[in-house]
Amino acid sequence: MEQYIDAIKELNIGKVEEYASLKKYTTYHVGGTARAIVFPQNIDGLVTLIRFLRENDILYKLLGKGSNLLFSEKNYNGILIKLDEFNDITFFGKDKVRVGAGVSLIKLSLMAAKKGLTGLEFASGIPGSIGGSVFMNAGAYKSDMGYIVESVKVLTPELRIITLENREMEFHYRSSFLQKHRDYICLEAVLRLQKGKREAIEEVIRERKQRRMESQPLEYPSAGSVFRNPEDNFAGKLIEDVGLKGKIYGGAMVSDKHANFIVNHNGASADDIKYLIDLCHDKVLEEYGIDMRIEQEFVNWE
């Protein structure tokens, strides 16, 4: 791997961070060490990097804000790619914004509010990137990215740049075209918002922040909701009903504030967190016959 890392540096496509602790790059603050993280400066650099990785059969993965991932404690002997430099934000027309894949969704929602644009209030507490949020069709408060995305610029498996319109993105509840076609990479998105009153928009954001502080364990590292809500039910209630709310294993805990959150309570390992995720899933399945779907992705557990 050493010669490949040196070769990537010689490509001069962006910063290369070697032996990166994944505790720093995931919201759970757990995980092993990645051999290297590369931060391409632009699309050409990204294309060059992926072509090189494929030609040399090197394992790689795109990493956003790390808010929906659980890496194992094993070392990741490959390349992680972060699009943090894809950070352009351009408001245009009366109600549109073109935004790079690496932009924070929270940051964008607050910028839109200041401009009196409504539609992103649901996202003001989602700690993900635009790319990751489009991939997941992130949402809250009965809204999601699918309602506001007009188009998405993507890099195809053939390393071509194309634009997919909203209808082509196949947005459904916590799902999108990109989830089903993982060789496509979100580069940027155009969002269509609506004109509103800044004061009213910012008040909604304040109220929802207060509600989150009261109902979610924001004081601990987590990756948000662990399970999707089953139809006509709530994952948190099911976990609470089987007696697992507040359950501690190692340094991890099923939150005693909201049972659909598992938190890094006290120096947890990835194994501690995964144990509780599996326990909640299996207990609910055993007692209620409900196969709750895990929202988070397990990486490097093979």
C-alpha positions in Angstrom: 0.0 0.0 0.0 2.9 2.4 0.7 3.8 2.8 -3.0 0.1 3.5 -3.8 -0.1 6.2 -1.2 3.0 7.8 -2.5 1.6 7.7 -6.0 -1.7 9.3 -4.9 0.3 12.1 -3.3 2.1 12.6 -6.6 -1.2 13.0 -8.4 -1.5 16.3 -6.6 -5.2 16.2 -6.4 -5.7 17.3 -2.8 -4.8 16.7 0.8 -3.9 13.2 1.8 -4.2 12.3 5.5 -2.5 9.0 6.5 -3.5 6.7 9.3 -6.6 8.7 10.1 -8.5 7.8 13.3 -12.1 7.2 12.4 -13.1 8.5 15.8 -12.4 11.9 14.4 -14.6 11.4 11.3 -17.7 9.7 12.6 -20.4 11.1 14.8 -20.3 8.0 17.1 -16.6 8.8 17.7 -15.6 5.1 17.3 -13.8 3.0 14.8 -10.4 1.9 13.7 -7.8 3.7 11.6 -8.1 4.4 7.9 -4.9 3.9 5.9 -5.6 7.2 4.2 -8.3 9.8 3.6 -8.1 11.9 0.4 -9.7 15.2 0.0 -10.0 15.9 -3.8 -10.0 19.6 -4.6 -12.3 19.3 -7.6 -14.2 16.9 -9.9 -11.2 16.3 -12.1 -9.1 15.3 -9.1 -11.9 13.0 -8.0 -12.1 11.3 -11.4 -8.3 10.9 -11.5 -8.3 9.4 -8.0 -11.1 6.9 -8.7 -9.5 5.9 -12.0 -6.2 5.2 -10.2 -7.9 3.3 -7.3 -9.8 1.1 -9.8 -6.8 0.4 -12.0 -4.8 -0.7 -8.9 -7.8 -2.6 -7.3 -7.6 -0.6 -4.1 -10.5 -0.6 -1.7 -12.2 2.8 -1.4 -15.3 4.4 0.0 -16.9 7.9 0.0 -17.3 9.4 3.5 -19.5 12.3 4.2 -19.9 13.7 7.7 -19.9 10.2 9.2 -23.3 10.6 10.7 -24.9 7.4 9.4 -22.0 4.9 9.6 -20.6 2.5 12.2 -17.0 1.5 11.3 -15.6 -1.5 13.1 -12.5 -1.2 15.3 -10.4 -2.9 12.6 -8.1 -0.9 10.5 -9.6 0.1 7.1 -6.9 -0.9 4.7 -8.1 1.3 1.8 -8.8 4.9 0.8 -11.6 7.0 2.2 -12.7 9.9 0.0 -14.1 13.1 1.5 -15.6 15.8 -0.7 -15.2 18.6 1.8 -13.7 20.8 -0.9 -16.9 20.5 -2.9 -18.3 23.3 -0.8 -19.6 25.9 -3.3 -23.0 27.5 -2.4 -24.7 29.6 -5.0 -28.2 31.1 -4.5 -29.8 32.1 -7.8 -33.1 33.0 -9.2 -35.8 33.8 -6.6 -35.7 30.5 -4.8 -33.0 28.1 -5.9 -29.5 27.1 -4.6 -26.8 25.1 -6.2 -24.7 23.4 -3.5 -21.7 21.1 -3.5 -21.8 17.6 -2.1 -19.5 18.5 0.8 -21.6 21.3 2.3 -23.1 20.8 5.7 -26.9 20.4 5.6 -27.3 22.3 8.8 -25.1 25.2 7.5 -27.2 25.4 4.3 -30.5 25.4 6.2 -29.4 28.3 8.3 -28.2 30.2 5.3 -31.5 29.7 3.5 -33.4 30.9 6.6 -31.3 34.1 6.6 -32.3 34.7 3.0 -36.0 34.2 3.8 -36.2 30.9 1.9 -38.3 28.1 3.3 -38.2 24.4 2.7 -35.0 23.4 4.6 -36.3 23.9 8.1 -36.6 20.1 8.5 -32.8 19.8 7.9 -31.6 22.3 10.6 -30.8 19.4 12.9 -29.5 16.8 10.5 -25.7 16.5 10.9 -24.9 15.3 7.4 -23.5 16.6 4.1 -25.5 17.4 1.0 -24.1 14.4 -0.7 -24.9 12.0 2.1 -28.4 13.6 2.6 -29.3 13.2 -1.0 -28.0 9.6 -0.9 -30.1 8.8 2.2 -33.0 11.0 1.3 -32.6 12.4 4.7 -35.6 13.9 6.4 -37.5 14.9 9.5 -40.8 16.5 10.4 -42.7 14.8 7.5 -40.4 16.3 4.9 -37.2 15.1 3.2 -34.7 15.9 0.4 -37.0 14.5 -2.2 -39.4 17.4 -1.7 -36.8 20.1 -2.5 -34.2 18.5 -4.8 -34.6 19.7 -8.4 -31.6 17.9 -9.9 -28.4 16.2 -8.9 -25.1 16.3 -10.8 -23.5 12.8 -10.4 -20.4 11.0 -11.5 -21.4 7.7 -13.2 -19.6 4.4 -12.9 -18.1 5.2 -16.3 -16.7 8.4 -14.8 -19.0 10.6 -16.9 -20.7 13.6 -15.4 -24.5 13.7 -15.9 -27.5 15.4 -14.3 -30.4 13.4 -12.9 -33.7 15.2 -12.5 -35.9 14.7 -9.4 -38.0 12.0 -11.0 -34.9 10.1 -11.9 -33.6 10.1 -8.4 -36.4 7.7 -7.2 -36.8 9.4 -3.9 -38.7 7.3 -1.3 -38.7 7.1 2.5 -35.0 7.1 3.4 -34.2 5.8 -0.1 -32.9 7.1 -3.5 -31.5 6.1 -6.8 -28.0 6.5 -5.4 -28.6 3.9 -2.6 -29.5 1.4 -5.3 -26.7 2.4 -7.6 -23.7 2.9 -5.3 -21.2 3.4 -8.1 -22.8 6.8 -8.7 -21.4 9.7 -6.7 -23.3 12.9 -5.9 -21.2 16.0 -6.9 -23.7 18.8 -6.3 -27.4 19.4 -6.1 -29.8 22.1 -7.1 -32.6 22.7 -4.5 -35.8 24.6 -5.2 -37.1 26.4 -2.1 -39.8 28.9 -1.6 -39.9 32.5 -0.5 -41.0 33.0 3.0 -40.5 35.4 6.0 -37.1 35.1 7.7 -38.5 35.7 11.2 -41.1 32.9 10.8 -38.5 30.5 9.4 -36.0 31.1 12.1 -38.7 30.8 14.7 -39.5 27.3 13.4 -35.8 26.4 13.5 -35.5 27.6 17.1 -38.6 25.7 18.2 -37.4 22.5 16.6 -34.0 22.9 18.1 -35.5 23.2 21.6 -37.7 20.2 20.9 -34.7 18.1 19.9 -32.8 19.2 23.0 -35.7 18.1 25.2 -36.3 14.8 23.4 -33.0 13.6 21.9 -29.6 12.8 23.7 -27.7 15.5 21.9 -25.2 15.7 24.8 -23.6 12.3 23.7 -22.1 11.2 20.4 -24.5 9.2 18.3 -25.5 8.7 14.7 -29.1 9.8 15.1 -32.0 7.4 14.8 -30.8 3.8 14.6 -33.9 2.2 13.1 -36.5 3.3 10.6 -40.0 3.6 12.1 -42.1 0.6 11.1 -45.3 1.4 9.4 -47.9 2.7 11.9 -45.4 2.3 14.7 -42.3 3.9 16.3 -39.0 2.2 16.7 -38.2 4.0 20.0 -41.5 2.9 21.6 -40.9 -0.7 20.5 -37.4 -0.7 22.0 -38.8 0.9 25.2 -41.6 -1.7 25.4 -39.2 -4.6 25.3 -37.4 -3.1 28.3 -34.2 -1.9 26.6 -34.4 1.8 27.2 -31.4 2.9 29.2 -29.7 -0.5 28.6 -25.9 -0.1 29.0 -23.3 -2.4 27.4 -19.6 -1.4 27.8 -19.4 2.3 27.1 -22.6 2.4 24.9 -26.2 3.0 26.0 -29.7 2.8 24.6 -30.6 6.4 25.3 -32.8 6.9 28.4 -34.1 10.0 26.7 -35.1 8.4 23.3 -34.7 4.7 22.8 -34.1 4.9 19.1 -30.8 6.5 19.8 -27.7 4.5 20.9 -25.1 6.8 22.3 -21.4 6.7 23.1 -22.0 7.1 26.8 -18.6 6.5 28.2 -15.8 5.7 25.8 -17.7 3.1 23.8 -16.2 0.8 21.2 -17.8 0.1 17.9 -18.4 -3.4 19.2 -20.4 -2.0 22.2 -22.6 0.0 19.9 -23.2 -2.9 17.5 -24.1 -5.2 20.3 -26.9 -2.9 21.4 -28.1 -2.4 17.9 -28.3 -6.1 17.3 -29.9 -6.6 20.7 -32.7 -4.1 20.1 -33.4 -5.5 16.7 -33.5 -9.1 17.8 -35.6 -8.4 20.9 -38.2 -6.5 19.0 -38.3 -9.2 16.4 -38.6 -11.9 19.0 -41.4 -10.2 21.0 -43.4 -8.5 18.3 -42.4 -10.1 15.0 -41.3 -6.8 13.6 -38.1 -6.8 11.6 -36.9 -3.2 12.2 -34.8 -1.9 9.4 -31.4 -0.4 10.5 -30.8 3.0 9.1 -27.1 3.0 9.7 -24.5 1.3 7.5 -21.9 -1.1 9.0 -18.5 -0.7 7.4 -15.5 -2.9 7.6 -17.1 -5.6 9.8 -16.4 -8.5 7.4 
